Amino acid sequence: MDKINLIQKSLEARKNSYSPYSDFKVGAALLTKSGEIFCGANIENAAYGPTNCAERTAFFSAVYAGHRDFAAIAITGGFGESPDDFCYPCGVCRQVMREFCNPADFKIIIAKSIDCYREYSLEELLPFGFGPEDLN
């Protein structure tokens, strides 16, 4: 996995953020196990509830395209043109990741830049997560 490329794609995706209310721009780049990358940006709404996070935008695009196996996601976010802090996925996004990803294997890269990032497993960010197997 080329982490630097994934982070760069996430930074590029941030540019497509529609965030006129918060000015908090988030980009995500999702890597499938087959090597394809799907990007997403946050899309705000005046009613707030219909707002969609960058991570879910990327996942929903990939799932719509027929993908179900994922290796990693890079996330960048913050105010202004360049991220100045680490932007972690919200609980809803973590749950969407849990629907499609093995918690121990799926990697989440949180980055400020291509030189400054942290890497976690989904299991670290969502311990004791609820997944499809819990419905059996």
LUMROKOL-839604 format. One record per residue: x, y, z of N, C-alpha, C, O, CB in turn. Coordinates in Angstrom, 3 decimals, decimal comma. Each point is the difference from the previous one (the first is absolute). Glycine has a CB too. Layout:
% LUMROKOL-839604
{{X; Y; Z}; {X; Y; Z}; {X; Y; Z}; {X; Y; Z}; {X; Y; Z}} ...
//
This chain:
% LUMROKOL-839604
{{0,846; -1,183; 0,000}; {-0,846; 1,183; 0,000}; {0,890; 1,245; 0,000}; {0,925; 0,115; 0,805}; {-2,777; -1,361; 0,423}} {{1,566; 2,153; -2,122}; {0,729; 1,263; -0,096}; {-0,735; 1,054; 0,835}; {-0,906; 0,673; -0,492}; {1,779; -1,266; -1,837}} {{-0,472; 0,726; 3,590}; {-0,655; 0,934; 0,922}; {0,085; 1,438; -0,499}; {-0,966; 0,756; 0,109}; {1,508; -2,297; 1,777}} {{0,599; 1,914; -2,426}; {0,197; 1,385; -0,455}; {-0,985; 0,344; -1,114}; {-0,597; 1,077; 0,014}; {3,034; -1,209; 0,609}} {{-2,610; -0,763; -1,579}; {-0,960; 0,219; -1,086}; {-1,418; 0,116; 0,551}; {-0,767; 0,859; -0,436}; {2,261; -2,119; -1,146}} {{-1,844; 0,406; 2,535}; {-1,339; 0,030; 0,585}; {-0,231; 1,320; 0,743}; {-1,071; 0,596; -0,110}; {1,103; -3,114; 0,324}} {{0,954; 2,966; 0,529}; {-0,114; 1,287; 0,705}; {-0,132; 1,139; -1,005}; {-0,822; 0,898; 0,184}; {2,181; -1,800; 1,741}} {{-0,558; 0,872; -2,982}; {-0,071; 1,043; -1,023}; {-1,386; 0,054; -0,633}; {-0,545; 1,083; -0,216}; {2,992; -1,374; -0,230}} {{-3,011; -0,863; 0,152}; {-1,364; -0,050; -0,581}; {-1,017; 0,572; 0,982}; {-0,947; 0,675; -0,405}; {1,574; -2,711; -0,954}} {{-0,432; 1,769; 2,641}; {-0,891; 0,545; 1,020}; {0,090; 1,521; 0,053}; {-1,017; 0,686; 0,103}; {1,258; -2,801; 1,214}} {{0,973; 2,633; -1,388}; {0,193; 1,452; -0,012}; {-0,653; 0,632; -1,227}; {-0,599; 1,072; 0,098}; {2,748; -1,362; 1,162}} {{-2,037; -0,366; -2,408}; {-0,646; 0,491; -1,223}; {-1,518; -0,040; 0,136}; {-0,687; 0,914; -0,456}; {2,649; -1,706; -0,898}} {{-2,491; -0,259; 1,978}; {-1,446; -0,135; 0,185}; {-0,558; 1,119; 0,869}; {-1,133; 0,438; -0,201}; {1,360; -2,911; -0,045}} {{0,555; 2,934; 1,202}; {-0,424; 1,110; 0,872}; {-0,412; 1,221; -0,808}; {-0,881; 0,757; 0,406}; {2,418; -1,599; 1,371}} {{-0,901; 1,025; -2,910}; {-0,288; 1,171; -0,837}; {-1,439; -0,014; -0,523}; {-0,532; 1,044; -0,379}; {2,949; -0,970; -0,276}} {{-3,046; -1,250; 0,632}; {-1,375; -0,110; -0,480}; {-1,025; 0,046; 1,126}; {-1,187; -0,233; -0,227}; {2,044; -1,088; -1,679}} {{-0,402; 1,618; 3,110}; {-0,907; 0,104; 1,141}; {-1,041; 1,094; -0,247}; {0,316; 1,084; -0,490}; {1,514; -1,888; 2,034}} {{-3,060; 0,493; -1,197}; {-1,058; 1,013; -0,014}; {-0,315; 0,276; 1,472}; {-0,807; -0,697; 0,616}; {-0,178; -0,063; -2,907}} {{1,631; 1,781; 2,837}; {-0,124; 0,280; 1,436}; {-0,204; 1,497; 0,256}; {0,800; 0,625; 0,696}; {0,654; -2,621; -0,200}} {{-2,537; 2,575; -1,064}; {-0,206; 1,447; 0,147}; {-0,409; 0,430; 1,411}; {0,083; 1,185; 0,322}; {-0,723; -1,159; -2,706}} {{0,204; -0,953; 3,224}; {-0,488; 0,357; 1,333}; {1,089; -0,100; 1,056}; {0,074; 0,843; 0,894}; {-2,326; -1,633; -1,565}} {{3,092; -0,221; 0,580}; {1,044; -0,186; 1,008}; {1,392; 0,398; -0,487}; {0,871; 0,307; 0,814}; {-2,242; -2,140; 0,115}} {{1,589; 1,832; -2,231}; {1,315; 0,192; -0,613}; {0,996; -1,077; 0,449}; {1,212; 0,186; -0,101}; {-1,666; 2,282; -0,002}} {{-0,073; -3,600; 0,600}; {0,829; -1,138; 0,412}; {0,015; -0,978; -1,164}; {-0,980; -0,702; -0,246}; {0,421; 0,997; 2,737}} {{1,674; -0,335; -3,200}; {0,130; -0,779; -1,229}; {0,652; -1,349; 0,294}; {1,068; -0,063; 0,609}; {-0,900; 2,187; -1,955}} {{-0,821; -3,205; 0,907}; {0,535; -1,338; 0,224}; {0,077; -0,733; -1,330}; {-0,911; 0,071; -0,825}; {-0,038; -0,128; 3,170}} {{2,057; -0,647; -2,532}; {0,184; -0,851; -1,171}; {0,347; -1,404; 0,444}; {0,640; -0,196; 1,033}; {0,107; 2,161; -2,403}} {{-1,175; -2,946; 0,582}; {0,304; -1,398; 0,304}; {0,361; -0,714; -1,290}; {-0,556; 0,281; -1,062}; {-1,006; -0,268; 3,055}} {{2,502; -0,941; -1,883}; {0,390; -0,852; -1,124}; {-0,026; -1,440; 0,496}; {0,751; -0,377; 0,899}; {0,700; 2,207; -1,963}} {{-2,324; -2,619; 0,465}; {-0,257; -1,382; 0,410}; {0,641; -0,962; -0,992}; {-0,258; 0,069; -1,202}; {-1,903; 0,624; 2,303}} {{2,993; -1,584; -0,588}; {0,697; -0,976; -0,832}; {-0,699; -1,346; 0,075}; {-0,173; -0,563; 1,081}; {2,341; 1,774; -0,724}} {{-2,573; -1,724; -1,525}; {-0,588; -1,333; -0,042}; {1,126; -1,033; 0,010}; {1,152; 0,317; -0,296}; {-3,189; 0,543; -0,972}} {{1,690; -2,084; 1,608}; {1,012; -1,061; -0,009}; {0,473; -0,309; -1,415}; {1,068; -0,587; -0,178}; {-2,096; -0,371; 2,243}} {{0,241; 1,347; -3,083}; {0,422; -0,197; -1,387}; {0,887; 1,139; -0,501}; {0,480; -0,042; -1,133}; {-2,586; -1,232; 0,735}} {{2,327; 2,294; 1,236}; {0,912; 1,087; -0,350}; {-0,642; 1,273; -0,515}; {0,708; 0,965; -0,289}; {0,867; -2,715; -0,200}} {{-2,896; 1,783; 0,364}; {-0,666; 1,228; -0,449}; {-0,163; 0,968; 1,161}; {-0,098; -0,417; 1,154}; {-1,113; -0,869; -2,939}} {{1,184; 2,565; 1,483}; {-0,182; 1,030; 1,019}; {-1,271; 0,775; -0,304}; {-0,215; 0,452; -1,125}; {2,713; -0,274; 1,490}} {{-3,335; -0,031; 0,651}; {-1,221; 0,792; -0,090}; {0,125; 1,153; 0,985}; {0,315; -0,205; 1,172}; {-1,716; -1,815; -1,864}} {{1,153; 3,229; 0,210}; {0,143; 1,185; 0,833}; {-1,354; 0,560; 0,391}; {-1,013; -0,260; -0,648}; {3,181; 0,761; -0,462}} {{-2,161; 0,266; 2,177}; {-1,216; 0,664; 0,451}; {0,352; 1,252; 0,765}; {1,100; 0,130; 0,538}; {-2,300; -2,316; -0,436}} {{0,252; 3,109; -0,059}; {0,131; 1,223; 0,788}; {-1,289; 0,176; 0,793}; {-1,046; -0,539; -0,363}; {2,623; 1,615; -1,344}} {{-1,487; -0,319; 2,787}; {-1,215; 0,254; 0,764}; {-0,921; 0,928; -0,782}; {0,449; 0,891; -0,721}; {0,807; -1,214; 2,880}} {{-2,546; 0,090; -1,996}; {-1,021; 0,775; -0,711}; {-1,018; 0,454; 1,041}; {-0,793; -0,798; 0,499}; {1,124; -0,503; -2,697}} {{-0,296; 2,593; 2,518}; {-0,886; 0,538; 1,023}; {-1,371; 0,351; -0,579}; {-0,187; 0,079; -1,214}; {2,187; 0,801; 2,438}} {{-2,946; -0,673; -0,313}; {-1,359; 0,348; -0,358}; {-0,512; 1,004; 1,021}; {0,320; -0,104; 1,184}; {-0,720; -2,161; -2,271}} {{-0,388; 3,231; 0,645}; {-0,515; 1,027; 0,901}; {-0,798; -0,595; 1,155}; {-0,083; 0,611; 1,066}; {0,017; 0,962; -2,990}} {{-0,518; -2,742; 1,735}; {-0,768; -0,658; 1,054}; {0,891; -0,827; 0,933}; {-0,503; -0,611; 0,943}; {-1,456; 0,546; -2,493}} {{3,234; 0,038; 1,309}; {1,040; -0,699; 0,760}; {-0,142; -1,519; 0,002}; {0,968; -0,689; -0,321}; {-0,831; 2,697; 1,729}} {{-1,280; -2,554; -1,068}; {-0,198; -1,452; 0,053}; {0,350; -0,725; -1,293}; {0,604; -1,072; 0,051}; {-2,373; 1,503; 1,590}} {{1,412; 0,116; -2,793}; {0,330; -0,670; -1,259}; {1,468; 0,120; -0,428}; {0,375; -0,516; -1,052}; {-2,704; 0,945; 0,400}} {{3,155; 0,238; 1,446}; {1,421; 0,119; -0,319}; {0,621; -1,394; -0,096}; {-0,359; -0,897; 0,762}; {0,475; 3,147; 0,403}} {{0,813; -2,427; -2,101}; {0,678; -1,293; -0,152}; {1,502; 0,200; 0,141}; {0,577; 0,931; -0,561}; {-2,418; -1,784; -0,952}} {{2,456; -0,035; 2,267}; {1,452; 0,069; 0,226}; {0,766; -0,498; -1,216}; {-0,530; -0,748; -0,822}; {0,157; 0,425; 3,275}} {{1,619; 0,744; -2,554}; {0,877; -0,400; -1,103}; {0,199; -1,506; -0,038}; {0,004; -0,601; -1,075}; {1,145; 2,802; 1,230}} {{-0,983; -2,815; 1,013}; {0,242; -1,430; 0,062}; {-1,182; -0,793; -0,567}; {0,184; -0,939; -0,775}; {1,274; 1,312; 2,781}} {{-2,663; 0,014; -1,610}; {-1,190; -0,694; -0,506}; {-0,208; 0,279; -1,484}; {-0,459; -0,877; -0,733}; {-0,579; 1,020; 3,011}} {{1,367; 1,061; -2,731}; {-0,104; 0,293; -1,427}; {0,895; -0,954; -0,792}; {-0,422; -0,538; -1,023}; {-0,087; 2,965; 1,528}} {{1,736; -2,638; -0,039}; {0,932; -0,911; -0,677}; {-0,514; -1,442; 0,062}; {-0,001; -0,699; -1,013}; {1,925; 2,234; 1,589}} {{-2,357; -1,979; 0,597}; {-0,500; -1,369; 0,141}; {-1,226; -0,242; -0,870}; {-0,083; -1,020; -0,683}; {0,974; 0,970; 3,009}} {{-1,829; 0,967; -2,307}; {-1,234; -0,204; -0,759}; {0,274; -0,024; -1,495}; {-0,636; -0,755; -0,736}; {-0,655; 1,874; 2,558}} {{2,241; -0,295; -2,282}; {0,371; -0,025; -1,417}; {0,622; -1,340; -0,374}; {-0,312; -0,565; -1,049}; {0,665; 3,048; 1,102}} {{0,521; -2,986; 0,798}; {0,660; -1,280; -0,265}; {-0,991; -1,159; 0,028}; {0,041; -0,879; -0,861}; {2,062; 1,795; 1,852}} {{-2,980; -0,916; -0,014}; {-0,995; -1,071; 0,094}; {-0,938; 0,052; -1,199}; {-0,346; -1,036; -0,568}; {0,480; 1,093; 3,085}} {{-0,541; 1,140; -2,900}; {-0,847; 0,139; -1,178}; {0,683; -0,553; -1,254}; {-0,658; -0,548; -0,885}; {-0,394; 2,568; 1,930}} {{2,370; -1,871; -1,111}; {0,775; -0,500; -1,146}; {0,266; -1,507; 0,087}; {0,650; -0,568; -0,878}; {0,411; 2,822; 0,696}} {{-1,563; -2,894; 1,237}; {0,093; -1,452; 0,108}; {1,089; -0,532; 0,903}; {0,208; -1,212; 0,060}; {-1,102; 1,187; -2,283}} {{1,592; 0,892; 2,924}; {1,087; -0,446; 0,880}; {-0,522; -0,305; 1,398}; {-0,896; 0,673; 0,510}; {2,525; 0,698; -1,836}} {{-1,046; -2,405; 1,935}; {-0,377; -0,376; 1,361}; {1,218; -0,305; 0,875}; {-0,143; -0,219; 1,203}; {-1,999; -0,683; -2,111}} {{3,325; 0,887; 0,319}; {1,220; -0,333; 0,733}; {0,947; 1,193; -0,003}; {0,406; 0,482; -1,057}; {-0,663; -2,916; 0,448}} {{0,604; 2,902; 1,804}; {0,790; 1,221; 0,136}; {1,236; -0,225; 0,851}; {-0,012; -0,797; 0,938}; {-2,067; 2,132; -1,189}} {{3,148; -0,621; -0,090}; {1,277; -0,152; 0,693}; {0,303; 1,157; 0,948}; {0,497; -0,217; 1,105}; {0,313; -1,069; -3,059}} {{-1,110; 2,528; 1,521}; {0,400; 1,167; 0,796}; {-0,759; 1,240; -0,444}; {-0,572; 0,052; -1,088}; {2,846; -1,051; 1,420}} {{-2,259; 1,987; 0,540}; {-0,550; 1,320; -0,332}; {0,927; 1,061; 0,592}; {0,501; -0,151; 1,115}; {-2,903; -0,746; -1,163}} {{2,621; 1,967; -0,707}; {0,736; 1,171; 0,502}; {-1,001; 1,130; 0,165}; {-0,863; 0,209; -0,853}; {3,042; -0,922; -0,282}} {{-2,057; 1,436; 2,233}; {-0,936; 1,076; 0,323}; {0,798; 1,248; 0,357}; {0,919; -0,050; 0,818}; {-2,669; -1,605; -0,004}} {{1,387; 2,773; -1,437}; {0,592; 1,293; 0,330}; {-1,126; 0,996; 0,192}; {-0,994; -0,036; -0,725}; {3,113; -0,481; -0,575}} {{-1,972; 1,400; 2,265}; {-1,072; 0,961; 0,215}; {0,395; 1,122; 0,927}; {0,946; -0,105; 0,780}; {-2,543; -1,706; -1,165}} {{0,840; 2,897; 0,277}; {0,207; 1,142; 0,858}; {-0,465; 1,277; -0,671}; {-0,520; -0,018; -1,116}; {2,439; -1,150; 2,172}} {{-1,728; 2,264; -0,366}; {-0,389; 1,305; -0,515}; {1,063; 0,525; -0,958}; {1,178; -0,333; 0,131}; {-2,466; 0,802; 1,980}} {{0,884; 0,331; -3,051}; {0,945; 0,653; -0,896}; {0,501; -0,901; -1,112}; {-0,561; -1,061; -0,270}; {1,219; 2,468; 2,161}} {{0,402; -0,960; -2,523}; {0,512; -0,694; -1,186}; {0,815; -1,244; 0,314}; {0,017; -0,936; -0,800}; {0,004; 3,116; -0,315}} {{0,653; -2,215; 2,254}; {0,820; -1,153; 0,366}; {-0,379; -0,480; 1,389}; {-0,206; 0,815; 0,899}; {2,087; 0,014; -2,348}} {{-1,978; -2,144; 1,643}; {-0,326; -0,512; 1,338}; {1,066; 0,402; 1,012}; {1,196; -0,088; -0,275}; {-2,407; -1,846; -0,766}} {{0,768; 2,373; 2,208}; {0,946; 0,385; 1,038}; {-0,077; -0,920; 1,216}; {0,696; 0,211; 0,993}; {-0,869; 2,143; -1,786}} {{-0,677; -3,374; 0,706}; {-0,141; -0,954; 1,091}; {-0,443; -1,341; -0,588}; {-0,319; -0,084; -1,186}; {-0,259; 1,937; 2,846}} {{0,559; -2,879; -0,851}; {-0,465; -1,308; -0,444}; {-1,518; -0,043; 0,078}; {-0,589; 0,453; 0,981}; {2,734; -1,543; -0,209}} {{-2,775; 0,548; -1,800}; {-1,456; -0,072; -0,102}; {-0,417; -1,478; 0,015}; {0,188; -0,721; -0,980}; {-0,285; 2,920; -0,338}} {{-0,461; -2,624; 2,428}; {-0,399; -1,398; 0,162}; {-1,429; -0,212; -0,498}; {-0,811; 0,925; 0,041}; {2,361; -1,143; 1,933}} {{-1,867; -0,994; -2,444}; {-1,363; -0,263; -0,480}; {-1,007; 0,000; 1,146}; {0,306; -0,437; 1,109}; {0,647; -0,904; -2,995}} {{-2,134; 1,826; 1,611}; {-1,066; 0,018; 1,000}; {-0,487; -1,433; 0,260}; {0,385; -0,932; -0,706}; {-1,078; 3,273; -0,022}} {{-0,137; -2,499; 1,726}; {-0,520; -1,318; 0,356}; {-0,819; -0,640; -1,107}; {0,097; -1,208; -0,220}; {-0,114; 1,951; 2,562}} {{-0,780; 0,038; -3,035}; {-0,814; -0,549; -1,091}; {0,902; -0,541; -1,101}; {-0,253; -1,081; -0,532}; {-1,608; 2,699; 1,063}} {{2,908; -0,881; -0,874}; {0,930; -0,465; -1,041}; {0,734; -1,254; 0,442}; {0,225; -0,901; -0,808}; {0,053; 3,254; 0,017}} {{0,098; -2,425; 2,058}; {0,665; -1,194; 0,510}; {-0,930; -1,211; -0,119}; {0,443; -1,103; -0,320}; {0,925; 2,520; 1,910}} {{-2,651; -1,202; -1,331}; {-0,961; -1,093; -0,114}; {-0,176; -0,440; -1,455}; {-0,144; -1,192; -0,269}; {-1,029; 2,051; 2,312}} {{1,184; 0,086; -2,980}; {-0,076; -0,361; -1,421}; {1,240; -0,794; -0,390}; {-0,105; -0,987; -0,729}; {-1,273; 3,049; 0,228}} {{2,539; -1,651; 0,970}; {1,219; -0,765; -0,273}; {-0,134; -1,421; 0,541}; {0,411; -0,958; -0,654}; {0,954; 3,076; 0,735}} {{-1,934; -2,249; 1,101}; {-0,158; -1,310; 0,641}; {-0,907; -0,924; -0,815}; {0,164; -1,220; 0,030}; {0,175; 2,313; 2,197}} {{-1,275; -0,523; -2,941}; {-0,915; -0,799; -0,830}; {0,757; -0,756; -1,086}; {-0,366; -1,122; -0,351}; {-1,461; 2,779; 0,797}} {{2,880; -1,045; -0,977}; {0,685; -0,558; -1,168}; {1,428; -0,476; 0,265}; {0,598; -0,646; -0,861}; {-1,999; 2,139; -0,483}} {{1,952; -1,189; 2,506}; {1,427; -0,241; 0,213}; {0,271; -0,899; 1,201}; {-0,740; 0,002; 0,984}; {1,191; 2,212; -2,005}} {{0,622; -2,975; 0,911}; {0,482; -0,787; 1,122}; {0,669; 0,970; 0,975}; {0,966; 0,667; -0,372}; {-0,641; -2,772; -1,073}} {{-0,812; 2,198; 2,678}; {0,533; 1,000; 0,935}; {1,495; -0,119; 0,270}; {0,665; 1,009; 0,233}; {-2,888; -0,987; 0,790}} {{2,753; -1,221; -1,049}; {1,424; -0,186; 0,296}; {0,884; 0,363; -1,182}; {1,144; 0,412; 0,191}; {-1,763; -2,209; 1,400}} {{0,104; 1,651; -2,818}; {0,813; 0,193; -1,203}; {-0,153; 1,354; -0,662}; {0,947; 0,488; -0,617}; {-1,125; -2,885; 0,296}} {{-0,981; 3,017; 0,430}; {-0,252; 1,256; -0,701}; {0,787; 1,128; 0,654}; {-0,076; 0,193; 1,214}; {-2,218; -0,992; -1,878}} {{3,053; 1,545; -0,144}; {0,855; 1,075; 0,498}; {-0,641; 1,364; -0,226}; {-0,560; 0,269; -1,062}; {2,571; -1,686; 0,610}} {{-1,922; 2,261; 1,456}; {-0,510; 1,367; -0,066}; {1,188; 0,934; 0,201}; {0,647; -0,006; 1,047}; {-2,963; -0,670; -0,171}} {{2,587; 1,475; -1,900}; {1,129; 0,929; 0,027}; {-0,563; 1,406; 0,193}; {-0,756; 0,501; -0,832}; {2,182; -2,003; -0,681}} {{-1,049; 2,119; 2,609}; {-0,448; 1,352; 0,326}; {1,191; 0,921; -0,256}; {1,056; -0,165; 0,612}; {-2,768; -0,645; 1,146}} {{1,546; 1,772; -2,654}; {1,165; 0,792; -0,414}; {-0,244; 1,503; 0,042}; {-1,109; 0,483; -0,230}; {1,765; -2,379; -1,203}} {{0,414; 2,609; 1,734}; {0,042; 1,453; -0,177}; {0,625; 0,314; -1,350}; {-0,347; 0,985; -0,652}; {0,519; -0,614; 3,154}} {{0,766; -1,238; -2,911}; {0,739; 0,176; -1,248}; {0,595; -1,352; -0,382}; {-0,171; -0,981; 0,724}; {0,696; 3,434; -0,202}} {{0,172; -2,505; -1,656}; {0,618; -1,265; -0,401}; {1,166; -0,369; 0,917}; {0,445; -1,147; 0,013}; {-1,129; 1,599; -2,381}} {{1,171; 0,514; 3,125}; {1,116; -0,243; 0,913}; {-0,422; -0,194; 1,451}; {0,803; -0,440; 0,823}; {0,583; 1,770; -2,353}} {{-2,619; -1,011; 1,847}; {-0,459; -0,037; 1,393}; {-1,322; -0,761; 0,073}; {-1,057; 0,543; -0,322}; {2,217; 1,661; 0,827}} {{-1,090; -3,446; -0,086}; {-1,204; -0,822; 0,072}; {0,100; -1,029; 1,110}; {1,079; -0,294; 0,514}; {-1,429; 0,629; -2,952}} {{-0,807; -0,872; 2,790}; {-0,111; -1,080; 0,980}; {-0,793; -1,126; -0,647}; {-0,868; 0,239; -0,840}; {0,975; 1,377; 2,821}} {{0,201; -2,843; -1,582}; {-0,693; -1,156; -0,578}; {-0,578; -0,863; 1,122}; {0,660; -0,275; 1,003}; {0,883; 0,299; -3,019}} {{-2,790; -0,440; 1,819}; {-0,712; -0,823; 0,973}; {-0,704; -1,137; -0,730}; {-0,212; 0,060; -1,212}; {-0,102; 1,926; 2,756}} {{-0,039; -3,005; -0,803}; {-0,926; -0,996; -0,533}; {-1,406; 0,468; 0,381}; {-0,170; 0,783; 0,935}; {1,886; -2,713; -0,758}} {{-2,704; 1,449; -0,899}; {-1,382; 0,322; 0,361}; {-0,305; -0,499; 1,404}; {-0,738; 0,643; 0,747}; {0,054; -0,758; -3,166}} {{1,244; -1,015; 2,772}; {-0,221; -0,560; 1,334}; {0,474; 0,959; 1,099}; {-0,620; 0,083; 1,060}; {0,869; -2,390; -2,026}} {{0,837; 3,022; 0,718}; {0,501; 0,972; 0,985}; {-0,954; 1,181; 0,160}; {-0,166; 0,523; 1,102}; {2,509; -1,197; -1,673}} {{-2,966; 1,091; -0,524}; {-0,891; 1,165; 0,052}; {-1,454; -0,365; 0,292}; {-0,812; 0,869; 0,320}; {2,338; 0,247; -1,915}} {{-1,850; -2,404; 1,481}; {-1,369; -0,450; 0,289}; {0,067; -1,348; 0,732}; {-0,368; -1,036; -0,553}; {-0,548; 2,263; -1,504}} {{1,392; -1,194; 3,310}; {0,065; -1,264; 0,741}; {-1,415; -0,517; 0,288}; {-0,923; 0,781; 0,229}; {3,129; -0,081; 0,811}} {{-2,355; -1,995; -1,056}; {-1,290; -0,643; 0,278}; {-1,092; 0,464; -0,964}; {-1,159; 0,151; 0,386}; {1,823; -0,329; 2,015}} {{-0,280; 0,401; -3,659}; {-0,949; 0,457; -1,012}; {-1,086; -1,028; -0,290}; {0,186; -1,196; 0,224}; {1,631; 2,560; -1,210}} {{-2,930; -0,893; 0,494}; {-1,146; -0,831; -0,360}; {0,035; -0,244; -1,495}; {-0,042; 0,948; -0,784}; {-1,335; -0,038; 2,702}} {{1,453; -2,168; -2,322}; {0,109; -0,315; -1,420}; {-1,071; -0,978; -0,469}; {-0,810; -0,471; 0,798}; {3,245; 0,884; -0,625}} {{-2,435; -0,718; -1,470}; {-1,007; -0,899; -0,571}; {-0,087; -1,349; 0,712}; {-1,088; -0,560; 0,137}; {1,473; 1,680; -2,304}} {{0,755; -1,642; 2,619}; {0,000; -1,297; 0,663}; {-0,759; 0,024; 1,330}; {-0,388; -1,055; 0,502}; {2,572; 0,575; -1,602}} {{-2,400; 1,658; 1,674}; {-0,732; 0,110; 1,259}; {-1,506; -0,204; -0,198}; {-0,743; -0,108; 0,976}; {2,511; 1,673; -0,140}} {{-2,212; -1,616; -2,070}; {-1,416; -0,217; -0,281}; {-0,338; -1,479; -0,209}; {-1,164; -0,347; -0,199}; {1,095; 2,619; -0,816}} {{1,083; -3,144; 1,059}; {-0,231; -1,441; -0,183}; {-0,431; -0,643; 1,292}; {-0,240; -1,207; 0,039}; {1,927; 1,159; -1,859}} 
//
